[in-house]
Amino acid sequence: MRIPREDLDNTMPIRVSNIENGQIVHQRILLVNGRTSKSNQFERCMTVSSSDYPTTFWPCVDTHFKVLVHLVPGSNTVTLALEDDPSSATQLIVNYIPLLQNPPLHLCIFVARDSPCKFDVPPEKRGQDTLDVAVEKMRVAGYMWQAFCAEQMQRNGFGWRTFRLDEAWLPDTLSFQDGKRQRHTAQVHIIRSKYSVAEIRDPRRAQQNPNRNDNVPSLHAMFMEDIQRHSLFQHPCIVAGLILDTHWDGKLVLGHAALGGGSGEHRLGIFGSHSLHSWPRNLEEIPLCMMDNTPTDTRYVANDANESGQWWRALNIGMGAMLHEAGHALWLTHTPHGIMSRGYNNWNRTFMAKEPPGGFAIDPSNEGGSKWHRLDIARLRYNPAFRLPSDRYQGPESDDGSAPLIMPLNQHTLHVSAPKCGLAVIELNVNDRYRTHLEFLDTPSSELSLNVHHLKQQAGCNGNDRLTMQAVAANLRSSDCIDIDQFMREHVVHFPAEFPSVPVLKSDGYGHGGLGASLKSSVLFPPHQRKRGRITCIRVHHGSFLDGLVFRWDDGTEDVLGKRGGGSTDFHLYPDEMVVGFNIRSGAWVDGIQLLTSKGRASPWFGGRGGSLYFVQPPVGYRLAGMYSTAGQWMDSIGIYYVHQ
């Protein structure tokens, strides 16, 4: 809350607003903001001294200040003082505990196999275009991103949560006064690409080229390939990668893409180096760079998006937009405002109490788009990189890696479930634009029943508006319902002969029909089919993938779902046992399956283990009524039918 200037207590020369004395944090660089006592000086200088680190200087404007504080593991005594008033010195105790058990964000710089290891700079900065300088700037950016995330999570009531950086004992460059003293500091990995400068700068893959060719491999795909073959990243990882060989040719930014995301165990956000010249090399340079109003000379460097006309703006759109792409790597989606929109144009406001030309103070309530949207906060709450020691333990039994299930209960109600890890967020979009969300941030909900009419009211739908829902589990896996009205029409079906008195409900098909989906088949289990007896055995046809299922009945008859290719394995059922659900792995096709029975038994795994995992069974109070599938060379989609008991 903003405190009116006239209400400040003159007896408190410096008051910190966003952290309490003795608090525990988990990042090396801490963003601190607050107020000073009234003064007849509009602008003053704040000094920051902390344990075992050089003093830094920050602007204090109209009694408002924002400073970055360096911390070492353990207890830190931080001294804040107004440079012109030594008696104002105020001490703050902060305890820094690194969370080494959390997965880190890796900082990387991609260089072409034949790279000259230079980046674009204006004439004023000639000689400051080396790979070593790029490493220094990338290190500062990583710590600024970390400090921003922690302060935003704290501001939203979730403690000092943030990702940790991949750090090592190295010559540190965060302060130019420190003489590159050995410290535990962020590693910036140099990834030598298999691709050449010419391939990286190919205009066909330049993201801002209106004539780009989306059929050639993207820069994101190329650098993802480099990551996956690198010995450092043969494990799940989150990477923020700077493209060193980006180049402004006077007309087009070559070798640049602002993209983030990933699949499987590798997550990557990338950005070009065309604005790197404007980034700070150390903490001392942050105020200087964020107040640098030097015009961008497009004879030498790019004016990205025509929004980088001064160097401080180039810094915003470069470092801030790269955080946007790292956000995608952290499973964030686009939001209507904030960093995951284009709020990074206000990136400087997070760290500075003024901006060019400097006529007014920027307090924490006036930071514009430089923030995480509440939806981002909700998604980051359960991100494993943001875990706190006080969070509920999530062992293997509480997360099998499966995505949420979205299934109809009737013509008007949706059932959303994530039985193992629980649901974190339900996002509602109208006509492909975010409208609102439901969040479950203290205790994830394992299942929800959602009335479609009420959802439309919450989202403010009108007439023929298309309502889309995304369910996000606490394990960050998500499932989409692209058009709820269409989903309800397609997932409530009728089989009057087999189920004459009740509608039959249908799950999604798992597998994207990637082999043509030419062979369609289904098997029904109607309650009155007593003459066939019961299902005694399920023969599973499989090899590297799932081919089909053959259901054998007491009377010797068979029903085939899919195809009979590959090898086969029989799974026999006890006399009073039935199949009640499945674990399914699928992507473009159905990789593999496991059968689950009413006696709590699970079959062996049949097929491969690629694709994504889904735990598929009818909601409580419903029973399995059949299955359906499509197949090409092997099965490429599978789903279930179910009815109310």
C-alpha positions as CSV (number, residue, x, y, z in Angstrom):
1,M,0.0,0.0,0.0
2,R,1.3,3.4,-0.9
3,I,1.9,5.7,2.1
4,P,1.2,9.4,1.6
5,R,4.4,11.4,1.9
6,E,2.9,13.7,4.5
7,D,2.1,10.6,6.7
8,L,5.7,9.5,7.0
9,D,7.2,9.3,10.5
10,N,10.1,11.7,10.7
11,T,11.5,9.7,13.6
12,M,12.2,6.8,11.2
13,P,14.9,7.9,8.7
14,I,14.6,4.7,6.7
15,R,11.8,2.2,6.7
16,V,11.9,-1.0,4.8
17,S,8.5,-2.0,3.4
18,N,8.8,-5.5,1.9
19,I,10.8,-7.6,4.3
20,E,10.9,-8.0,8.1
21,N,14.0,-8.0,10.2
22,G,15.4,-11.5,10.6
23,Q,13.5,-13.0,7.7
24,I,14.7,-16.0,5.8
25,V,15.2,-15.8,2.0
26,H,16.5,-18.1,-0.6
27,Q,18.3,-16.0,-3.2
28,R,21.7,-14.4,-3.4
29,I,20.4,-10.9,-4.6
30,L,17.5,-9.5,-2.6
31,L,15.2,-6.7,-3.9
32,V,14.4,-4.3,-1.0
33,N,12.1,-1.3,-1.2
34,G,10.8,1.3,1.3
35,R,10.6,4.9,2.3
36,T,12.8,7.5,3.9
37,S,11.8,10.4,6.2
38,K,10.6,13.6,4.6
39,S,13.2,15.8,3.0
40,N,13.4,19.0,1.1
41,Q,15.5,17.2,-1.4
42,F,13.5,15.5,-4.2
43,E,16.4,13.1,-5.1
44,R,19.0,11.6,-2.8
45,C,21.5,8.7,-2.9
46,M,21.0,5.5,-0.9
47,T,24.0,3.4,0.0
48,V,23.8,-0.4,0.7
49,S,26.5,-2.2,2.6
50,S,26.2,-5.9,3.4
51,S,28.3,-8.7,4.8
52,D,31.6,-9.2,3.0
53,Y,30.6,-7.2,-0.1
54,P,31.4,-3.8,-1.6
55,T,29.0,-0.8,-1.1
56,T,26.6,0.0,-3.9
57,F,24.6,3.2,-4.6
58,W,21.0,3.6,-5.6
59,P,18.6,6.5,-6.2
60,C,16.1,7.6,-3.6
61,V,13.4,9.7,-5.2
62,D,10.7,11.7,-3.3
63,T,11.4,9.4,-0.3
64,H,11.0,6.2,-2.3
65,F,13.9,3.7,-2.7
66,K,14.5,0.4,-4.3
67,V,17.9,-1.4,-3.9
68,L,19.5,-4.7,-4.6
69,V,21.3,-6.3,-1.7
70,H,24.0,-9.0,-2.0
71,L,23.7,-11.8,0.5
72,V,26.0,-14.7,1.6
73,P,24.7,-18.0,3.0
74,G,23.8,-17.6,6.7
75,S,23.0,-14.4,8.6
76,N,23.6,-11.0,6.9
77,T,23.7,-7.6,8.4
78,V,22.6,-5.1,5.8
79,T,23.2,-1.4,6.4
80,L,21.0,1.1,4.5
81,A,21.9,4.8,4.7
82,L,21.4,8.1,2.9
83,E,24.7,9.2,1.5
84,D,24.2,12.8,2.7
85,D,23.1,11.7,6.2
86,P,25.2,9.1,8.0
87,S,23.0,9.3,11.0
88,S,20.2,7.7,8.9
89,A,22.0,4.4,8.9
90,T,19.5,1.5,9.5
91,Q,20.4,-2.1,9.9
92,L,18.5,-5.1,8.6
93,I,19.2,-8.7,9.4
94,V,18.5,-11.2,6.6
95,N,19.1,-14.9,6.7
96,Y,20.0,-16.5,3.3
97,I,19.5,-20.2,3.0
98,P,20.2,-21.6,-0.5
99,L,17.8,-24.4,-1.5
100,L,20.2,-26.8,-3.2
101,Q,17.5,-29.5,-3.3
102,N,15.5,-27.6,-5.9
103,P,16.1,-27.9,-9.7
104,P,18.1,-24.9,-11.0
105,L,17.7,-22.5,-13.9
106,H,20.7,-23.0,-16.1
107,L,22.1,-19.9,-17.9
108,C,23.5,-20.6,-21.3
109,I,25.0,-18.7,-24.2
110,F,24.7,-20.4,-27.6
111,V,27.5,-19.8,-30.0
112,A,27.8,-21.1,-33.6
113,R,30.4,-23.7,-34.4
114,D,32.3,-21.0,-36.4
115,S,31.3,-18.0,-34.3
116,P,33.6,-15.0,-33.9
117,C,32.2,-14.8,-30.4
118,K,31.2,-11.1,-30.8
119,F,27.8,-9.4,-30.5
120,D,26.4,-6.2,-31.8
121,V,27.4,-3.0,-30.0
122,P,27.2,0.7,-31.0
123,P,30.5,2.6,-31.5
124,E,30.4,4.0,-28.0
125,K,30.9,0.4,-26.6
126,R,33.4,-0.9,-29.1
127,G,35.5,-3.5,-27.4
128,Q,32.7,-4.4,-25.0
129,D,31.3,-7.0,-27.4
130,T,33.2,-10.1,-26.3
131,L,32.0,-13.4,-25.0
132,D,33.4,-12.6,-21.6
133,V,31.3,-9.4,-21.4
134,A,28.3,-11.4,-22.6
135,V,28.8,-13.9,-19.7
136,E,29.0,-11.0,-17.2
137,K,25.7,-9.5,-18.5
138,M,23.9,-12.8,-18.5
139,R,25.0,-13.4,-14.9
140,V,23.5,-10.1,-13.8
141,A,20.3,-10.8,-15.7
142,G,19.9,-14.2,-14.0
143,Y,20.2,-12.6,-10.5
144,M,17.8,-9.8,-11.5
145,W,15.2,-12.4,-12.7
146,Q,15.7,-14.3,-9.5
147,A,15.2,-11.3,-7.3
148,F,12.1,-10.2,-9.3
149,C,10.5,-13.6,-8.9
150,A,11.1,-13.8,-5.2
151,E,9.7,-10.3,-4.5
152,Q,6.6,-11.0,-6.7
153,M,5.8,-14.3,-4.9
154,Q,6.3,-12.6,-1.5
155,R,4.1,-9.7,-2.6
156,N,1.3,-12.2,-3.5
157,G,1.5,-13.9,-0.2
158,F,3.6,-17.0,-1.0
159,G,6.8,-16.3,0.7
160,W,10.2,-15.6,-0.8
161,R,9.9,-18.3,-3.5
162,T,12.1,-18.2,-6.5
163,F,14.2,-20.5,-8.6
164,R,17.8,-21.1,-7.8
165,L,20.6,-20.5,-10.3
166,D,23.1,-23.2,-11.3
167,E,26.1,-21.9,-9.3
168,A,29.7,-22.9,-8.8
169,W,32.9,-21.6,-7.1
170,L,34.1,-19.2,-9.8
171,P,35.7,-15.8,-10.3
172,D,32.7,-13.5,-9.6
173,T,31.8,-10.5,-11.7
174,L,28.7,-9.2,-10.0
175,S,30.7,-6.2,-8.6
176,F,33.4,-4.4,-10.5
177,Q,34.8,-3.4,-7.1
178,D,35.4,-7.1,-6.1
179,G,38.3,-7.8,-8.4
180,K,36.8,-11.1,-9.7
181,R,37.1,-12.6,-6.3
182,Q,36.2,-16.3,-6.1
183,R,32.7,-16.7,-4.9
184,H,29.8,-19.1,-5.3
185,T,28.3,-17.5,-8.3
186,A,26.0,-18.3,-11.3
187,Q,27.6,-20.4,-14.0
188,V,27.0,-19.3,-17.6
189,H,27.5,-22.3,-19.8
190,I,28.9,-21.7,-23.3
191,I,27.1,-24.1,-25.6
192,R,29.0,-24.6,-28.9
193,S,26.2,-25.3,-31.5
194,K,26.5,-27.9,-34.2
195,Y,25.2,-25.1,-36.5
196,S,27.1,-22.4,-38.4
197,V,26.7,-18.7,-38.2
198,A,25.2,-18.8,-41.7
199,E,22.6,-21.4,-40.6
200,I,21.7,-19.4,-37.4
201,R,21.4,-16.2,-39.4
202,D,19.5,-17.7,-42.2
203,P,16.7,-15.1,-42.9
204,R,14.2,-17.9,-43.4
205,R,14.3,-18.6,-39.7
206,A,14.5,-15.0,-38.5
207,Q,11.4,-14.6,-36.3
208,Q,10.7,-11.0,-37.3
209,N,11.0,-11.7,-41.0
210,P,7.5,-11.4,-42.6
211,N,8.7,-13.8,-45.2
212,R,10.2,-16.4,-42.9
213,N,9.8,-20.0,-43.7
214,D,8.2,-22.0,-40.9
215,N,9.1,-25.3,-42.7
216,V,12.8,-25.0,-41.9
217,P,13.9,-26.0,-38.4
218,S,13.4,-23.1,-35.9
219,L,16.2,-21.7,-33.8
220,H,14.4,-23.1,-30.8
221,A,14.5,-26.6,-32.3
222,M,18.2,-26.2,-33.3
223,F,19.3,-25.1,-29.8
224,M,17.1,-27.7,-28.1
225,E,19.0,-30.2,-30.2
226,D,22.3,-28.7,-28.9
227,I,21.0,-28.9,-25.3
228,Q,19.9,-32.5,-25.6
229,R,23.2,-33.7,-27.0
230,H,25.3,-31.8,-24.4
231,S,26.7,-33.9,-21.6
232,L,25.6,-31.3,-18.9
233,F,22.0,-31.7,-19.8
234,Q,21.4,-35.5,-19.8
235,H,18.7,-35.0,-17.1
236,P,15.6,-32.9,-16.6
237,C,16.6,-29.3,-17.0
238,I,15.3,-25.7,-17.4
239,V,17.5,-23.5,-19.5
240,A,17.5,-19.8,-20.4
241,G,19.7,-19.4,-23.5
242,L,21.1,-16.3,-25.2
243,I,21.9,-16.4,-28.9
244,L,25.3,-14.7,-29.2
245,D,25.4,-14.7,-33.0
246,T,22.3,-12.5,-33.4
247,H,23.0,-9.7,-35.9
248,W,21.2,-6.6,-37.1
249,D,21.9,-6.1,-40.8
250,G,20.2,-2.7,-41.0
251,K,16.9,-4.2,-42.1
252,L,16.3,-7.4,-40.1
253,V,17.4,-9.0,-36.8
254,L,19.0,-12.2,-38.0
255,G,19.6,-15.2,-35.7
256,H,16.9,-14.1,-33.2
257,A,13.9,-15.9,-31.9
258,A,11.9,-15.1,-28.7
259,L,10.6,-18.6,-27.9
260,G,10.2,-20.7,-24.8
261,G,8.8,-24.1,-23.9
262,G,9.8,-27.6,-24.4
263,S,8.7,-31.2,-24.2
264,G,9.7,-34.1,-22.1
265,E,12.5,-33.4,-19.7
266,H,14.1,-30.4,-21.4
267,R,12.7,-26.9,-21.1
268,L,14.2,-24.0,-23.0
269,G,13.7,-20.2,-23.4
270,I,15.8,-18.4,-26.0
271,F,16.4,-14.8,-27.0
272,G,18.8,-12.9,-29.3
273,S,21.7,-10.8,-28.2
274,H,20.7,-7.7,-30.3
275,S,19.9,-5.6,-27.2
276,L,22.7,-7.1,-25.0
277,H,24.8,-3.9,-25.5
278,S,22.4,-2.1,-23.1
279,W,22.5,-4.6,-20.3
280,P,24.5,-4.0,-17.1
281,R,27.7,-6.0,-16.5
282,N,27.5,-5.7,-12.7
283,L,25.3,-4.4,-9.9
284,E,26.9,-1.0,-10.0
285,E,25.9,-0.5,-13.6
286,I,22.2,-1.3,-13.0
287,P,21.1,2.3,-12.1
288,L,23.3,3.7,-14.9
289,C,21.9,1.4,-17.6
290,M,18.3,1.8,-16.5
291,M,18.6,5.6,-16.7
292,D,20.6,5.7,-19.9
293,N,18.6,7.7,-22.4
294,T,21.1,7.4,-25.2
295,P,19.2,7.1,-28.6
296,T,19.5,3.8,-30.3
297,D,21.4,4.3,-33.6
298,T,20.0,1.8,-36.0
299,R,23.1,2.1,-38.2
300,Y,24.7,-0.2,-35.7
301,V,22.1,-1.9,-33.4
302,A,18.5,-2.9,-33.7
303,N,15.5,-1.0,-32.4
304,D,13.6,-4.1,-31.4
305,A,9.8,-3.9,-32.2
306,N,10.4,-0.2,-32.7
307,E,10.1,0.0,-28.9
308,S,13.8,0.3,-28.1
309,G,14.5,3.8,-29.2
310,Q,16.7,4.5,-26.1
311,W,19.2,2.2,-24.4
312,W,17.1,2.0,-21.2
313,R,14.2,0.8,-23.3
314,A,16.4,-1.7,-25.2
315,L,17.4,-3.1,-21.8
316,N,13.7,-3.5,-20.8
317,I,12.7,-5.2,-23.9
318,G,15.8,-7.4,-24.0
319,M,16.2,-8.6,-20.5
320,G,12.5,-8.4,-19.7
321,A,11.4,-10.3,-22.8
322,M,14.0,-12.9,-22.2
323,L,12.4,-13.5,-18.8
324,H,9.1,-13.9,-20.7
325,E,10.7,-16.7,-22.7
326,A,12.2,-18.2,-19.5
327,G,8.7,-18.0,-18.1
328,H,7.4,-20.3,-20.9
329,A,10.2,-22.7,-20.0
330,L,8.8,-22.6,-16.4
331,W,5.4,-23.6,-17.8
332,L,3.9,-20.1,-17.9
333,T,1.4,-19.1,-20.6
334,H,0.5,-15.8,-22.1
335,T,-1.6,-13.5,-19.8
336,P,-3.6,-10.3,-20.5
337,H,-1.0,-8.2,-18.7
338,G,2.3,-8.6,-16.8
339,I,5.6,-10.0,-18.0
340,M,3.8,-12.8,-19.8
341,S,2.1,-10.2,-21.9
342,R,4.3,-7.2,-23.0
343,G,4.7,-5.8,-19.5
344,Y,8.5,-6.2,-19.7
345,N,8.5,-2.7,-21.3
346,N,8.3,-1.6,-17.7
347,W,11.0,-3.9,-16.5
348,N,13.1,-1.0,-15.1
349,R,10.4,0.0,-12.7
350,T,10.9,-3.1,-10.6
351,F,14.4,-2.0,-9.7
352,M,14.4,1.7,-9.9
353,A,12.5,4.5,-8.1
354,K,12.6,6.7,-11.2
355,E,12.9,6.4,-15.0
356,P,14.0,8.8,-17.7
357,P,13.4,11.7,-17.7
358,G,12.9,11.3,-14.0
359,G,10.2,13.7,-13.0
360,F,8.4,11.5,-10.6
361,A,8.9,8.6,-8.1
362,I,8.0,5.1,-9.1
363,D,6.8,3.2,-6.0
364,P,5.8,-0.5,-5.9
365,S,2.2,0.4,-6.8
366,N,3.3,2.1,-10.0
367,E,5.4,-0.5,-11.7
368,G,3.1,-1.0,-14.7
369,G,3.4,-4.3,-16.4
370,S,6.6,-5.4,-14.6
371,K,4.9,-8.1,-12.5
372,W,3.7,-11.6,-12.6
373,H,-0.1,-11.9,-13.4
374,R,-1.9,-13.7,-10.6
375,L,-2.3,-16.7,-13.0
376,D,1.5,-16.8,-13.3
377,I,1.7,-16.8,-9.5
378,A,-0.7,-19.7,-9.3
379,R,1.3,-21.7,-11.7
380,L,4.6,-21.0,-10.1
381,R,3.3,-21.9,-6.6
382,Y,3.7,-25.6,-7.4
383,N,6.7,-25.4,-9.7
384,P,9.4,-27.6,-8.2
385,A,11.9,-24.9,-8.9
386,F,10.0,-22.7,-6.5
387,R,9.5,-25.1,-3.6
388,L,10.0,-24.1,0.0
389,P,11.1,-26.5,2.8
390,S,7.7,-26.0,4.5
391,D,5.8,-27.2,1.4
392,R,3.9,-30.5,1.6
393,Y,6.1,-33.4,0.7
394,Q,5.4,-34.8,-2.8
395,G,6.9,-38.2,-3.2
396,P,6.5,-40.8,-6.0
397,E,3.2,-41.9,-4.5
398,S,1.7,-38.4,-4.8
399,D,2.7,-37.8,-8.4
400,D,2.8,-40.5,-11.1
401,G,3.3,-37.8,-13.8
402,S,-0.2,-38.1,-15.2
403,A,-2.2,-35.2,-16.6
404,P,-5.6,-34.1,-15.3
405,L,-8.7,-35.8,-16.7
406,I,-11.6,-33.7,-18.0
407,M,-14.8,-35.8,-18.4
408,P,-18.5,-35.2,-18.6
409,L,-20.8,-36.3,-15.7
410,N,-24.0,-35.5,-17.7
411,Q,-25.1,-33.0,-20.4
412,H,-24.4,-30.0,-18.0
413,T,-21.5,-30.9,-15.7
414,L,-17.8,-31.5,-16.1
415,H,-15.7,-33.7,-13.9
416,V,-12.0,-32.6,-13.6
417,S,-9.6,-34.8,-11.6
418,A,-6.0,-35.2,-10.7
419,P,-6.2,-38.0,-8.1
420,K,-2.5,-38.3,-7.2
421,C,-1.2,-34.8,-7.0
422,G,-4.3,-32.6,-7.1
423,L,-5.5,-29.7,-9.2
424,A,-3.7,-26.3,-8.9
425,V,-5.5,-24.1,-11.5
426,I,-8.5,-24.1,-13.8
427,E,-8.0,-21.4,-16.4
428,L,-11.0,-20.1,-18.4
429,N,-10.5,-18.4,-21.8
430,V,-13.2,-16.8,-23.9
431,N,-12.6,-16.7,-27.7
432,D,-9.0,-17.6,-27.0
433,R,-8.4,-14.8,-24.5
434,Y,-7.9,-15.2,-20.8
435,R,-10.9,-14.3,-18.8
436,T,-10.5,-15.7,-15.3
437,H,-9.2,-18.7,-13.3
438,L,-9.9,-20.8,-10.3
439,E,-7.0,-21.5,-8.0
440,F,-6.3,-24.1,-5.3
441,L,-3.0,-23.0,-3.8
442,D,-3.1,-24.1,-0.2
443,T,-4.5,-27.6,-0.7
444,P,-4.8,-28.9,-4.3
445,S,-8.2,-30.4,-5.0
446,S,-8.1,-34.0,-6.3
447,E,-11.4,-33.6,-8.2
448,L,-14.0,-31.0,-9.1
449,S,-17.5,-31.0,-10.5
450,L,-18.1,-27.9,-12.6
451,N,-21.5,-26.8,-13.9
452,V,-21.0,-25.5,-17.4
453,H,-23.6,-22.7,-17.0
454,H,-21.9,-21.5,-13.8
455,L,-18.5,-21.5,-15.6
456,K,-19.9,-19.4,-18.4
457,Q,-21.3,-16.9,-15.8
458,Q,-17.9,-16.7,-14.1
459,A,-16.1,-16.2,-17.5
460,G,-18.7,-13.6,-18.6
461,C,-19.7,-15.4,-21.8
462,N,-22.2,-13.9,-24.1
463,G,-24.2,-15.6,-26.9
464,N,-21.9,-17.7,-29.1
465,D,-18.7,-17.0,-27.2
466,R,-16.4,-20.0,-27.2
467,L,-15.4,-21.0,-23.7
468,T,-12.1,-22.9,-23.3
469,M,-10.8,-24.5,-20.2
470,Q,-7.3,-25.6,-19.2
471,A,-6.8,-27.8,-16.1
472,V,-3.4,-27.6,-14.5
473,A,-2.3,-30.2,-11.9
474,A,0.1,-29.5,-9.1
475,N,2.7,-31.5,-11.1
476,L,2.4,-28.8,-13.8
477,R,0.8,-31.3,-16.3
478,S,-2.2,-29.8,-18.0
479,S,-5.2,-30.8,-20.1
480,D,-7.3,-28.7,-22.4
481,C,-11.0,-28.6,-23.2
482,I,-10.9,-26.5,-26.3
483,D,-14.6,-25.7,-26.7
484,I,-16.8,-26.7,-23.8
485,D,-20.1,-26.6,-25.7
486,Q,-18.7,-28.8,-28.5
487,F,-17.0,-31.0,-26.0
488,M,-20.3,-31.7,-24.2
489,R,-22.1,-32.4,-27.6
490,E,-19.4,-34.9,-28.7
491,H,-18.9,-36.6,-25.3
492,V,-22.5,-37.5,-24.5
493,V,-23.6,-40.3,-26.9
494,H,-26.4,-42.8,-27.2
495,F,-26.4,-46.5,-27.8
496,P,-30.2,-47.3,-27.6
497,A,-29.8,-51.0,-28.2
498,E,-27.2,-51.6,-25.5
499,F,-28.0,-48.8,-23.1
500,P,-31.7,-48.0,-23.8
501,S,-32.4,-45.9,-20.7
502,V,-29.3,-43.8,-20.0
503,P,-26.9,-41.6,-22.0
504,V,-23.5,-43.0,-22.4
505,L,-20.6,-40.7,-21.6
506,K,-17.3,-40.7,-23.5
507,S,-13.8,-39.7,-22.4
508,D,-11.3,-37.9,-24.6
509,G,-9.3,-40.1,-27.0
510,Y,-5.7,-40.5,-25.8
511,G,-3.4,-40.4,-28.8
512,H,-3.7,-37.8,-31.6
513,G,-4.5,-40.2,-34.4
514,G,-1.0,-39.6,-35.8
515,L,-1.1,-42.8,-38.0
516,G,-4.2,-41.7,-40.0
517,A,-6.9,-43.1,-37.6
518,S,-8.2,-45.1,-40.5
519,L,-9.5,-48.1,-38.6
520,K,-12.2,-47.3,-36.1
521,S,-13.4,-49.8,-33.5
522,S,-15.3,-50.0,-30.3
523,V,-16.3,-52.5,-27.6
524,L,-19.3,-52.1,-25.3
525,F,-20.0,-53.8,-22.0
526,P,-23.8,-53.5,-21.6
527,P,-25.3,-54.7,-18.3
528,H,-27.8,-57.1,-20.0
529,Q,-25.2,-59.1,-22.0
530,R,-25.6,-62.1,-19.6
531,K,-25.6,-64.8,-22.3
532,R,-21.9,-64.1,-23.1
533,G,-21.1,-64.3,-19.4
534,R,-18.2,-62.2,-18.3
535,I,-14.8,-61.2,-19.7
536,T,-12.4,-63.8,-18.7
537,C,-9.2,-62.7,-20.4
538,I,-7.8,-59.7,-22.2
539,R,-5.2,-60.4,-24.9
540,V,-3.0,-57.4,-25.4
541,H,-1.3,-57.1,-28.8
542,H,1.8,-55.0,-28.4
543,G,5.5,-54.5,-29.4
544,S,7.2,-51.1,-29.1
545,F,3.7,-49.6,-29.1
546,L,0.1,-50.8,-28.5
547,D,-1.6,-52.6,-31.4
548,G,-4.9,-53.7,-29.9
549,L,-6.9,-55.4,-27.2
550,V,-8.9,-58.6,-27.6
551,F,-11.7,-59.2,-25.0
552,R,-12.6,-62.9,-24.5
553,W,-15.9,-63.8,-23.0
554,D,-17.2,-66.9,-21.1
555,D,-18.9,-68.3,-24.2
556,G,-15.7,-68.2,-26.3
557,T,-16.6,-65.1,-28.3
558,E,-14.2,-62.2,-28.8
559,D,-14.3,-58.5,-29.3
560,V,-11.4,-56.8,-30.9
561,L,-10.4,-53.2,-30.2
562,G,-7.7,-52.0,-32.6
563,K,-5.5,-54.5,-34.4
564,R,-4.0,-57.9,-33.7
565,G,-0.4,-57.0,-34.8
566,G,2.8,-57.4,-32.8
567,G,3.3,-60.0,-30.0
568,S,0.6,-60.8,-27.6
569,T,0.2,-61.3,-23.8
570,D,-2.8,-62.6,-22.0
571,F,-4.1,-60.9,-18.8
572,H,-6.6,-63.2,-17.0
573,L,-9.3,-62.0,-14.7
574,Y,-10.6,-63.7,-11.6
575,P,-14.3,-64.8,-11.6
576,D,-15.5,-61.8,-9.6
577,E,-13.0,-59.3,-11.1
578,M,-13.5,-56.7,-13.8
579,V,-11.4,-54.0,-15.5
580,V,-12.2,-50.6,-14.0
581,G,-9.5,-48.3,-15.5
582,F,-6.2,-47.8,-17.3
583,N,-2.9,-46.1,-17.3
584,I,-2.2,-45.0,-20.8
585,R,0.9,-43.4,-22.4
586,S,0.2,-41.6,-25.6
587,G,1.3,-38.8,-27.9
588,A,0.8,-39.0,-31.7
589,W,-0.3,-42.6,-31.1
590,V,-0.8,-44.9,-28.2
591,D,2.5,-46.0,-26.8
592,G,1.5,-48.3,-24.1
593,I,-1.2,-49.4,-21.6
594,Q,-1.7,-50.9,-18.1
595,L,-5.0,-52.5,-17.0
596,L,-6.4,-51.8,-13.6
597,T,-9.0,-54.1,-11.9
598,S,-11.7,-54.0,-9.3
599,K,-9.5,-56.0,-7.0
600,G,-6.8,-53.4,-7.0
601,R,-4.6,-55.4,-9.3
602,A,-2.5,-53.8,-12.1
603,S,-1.4,-55.7,-15.2
604,P,2.2,-55.6,-16.4
605,W,3.0,-52.6,-18.7
606,F,2.2,-53.5,-22.3
607,G,4.0,-51.5,-25.1
608,G,6.3,-48.5,-24.9
609,R,6.8,-45.8,-22.3
610,G,7.0,-42.8,-24.5
611,G,4.4,-40.0,-24.7
612,S,2.5,-38.6,-21.8
613,L,0.9,-40.5,-19.0
614,Y,-2.9,-40.5,-18.3
615,F,-4.7,-42.3,-15.5
616,V,-8.1,-43.0,-17.1
617,Q,-11.1,-44.4,-15.3
618,P,-14.8,-43.4,-14.8
619,P,-15.6,-40.9,-12.1
620,V,-16.8,-42.1,-8.7
621,G,-20.4,-43.3,-9.1
622,Y,-19.9,-44.4,-12.7
623,R,-18.9,-47.6,-14.3
624,L,-16.9,-48.6,-17.4
625,A,-19.3,-49.3,-20.3
626,G,-16.9,-49.8,-23.1
627,M,-13.9,-48.6,-25.1
628,Y,-13.2,-47.0,-28.5
629,S,-10.1,-46.6,-30.6
630,T,-8.6,-45.7,-33.9
631,A,-5.6,-47.3,-35.5
632,G,-3.3,-47.0,-38.5
633,Q,-0.2,-49.3,-38.5
634,W,-0.9,-49.6,-34.8
635,M,-3.3,-48.0,-32.4
636,D,-3.2,-44.2,-32.6
637,S,-6.0,-43.3,-30.1
638,I,-8.0,-44.9,-27.3
639,G,-10.8,-43.8,-24.9
640,I,-13.5,-45.2,-22.7
641,Y,-17.3,-45.1,-22.5
642,Y,-19.0,-45.0,-19.0
643,V,-22.4,-44.7,-17.5
644,H,-24.0,-43.7,-14.2
645,Q,-24.3,-46.7,-11.9
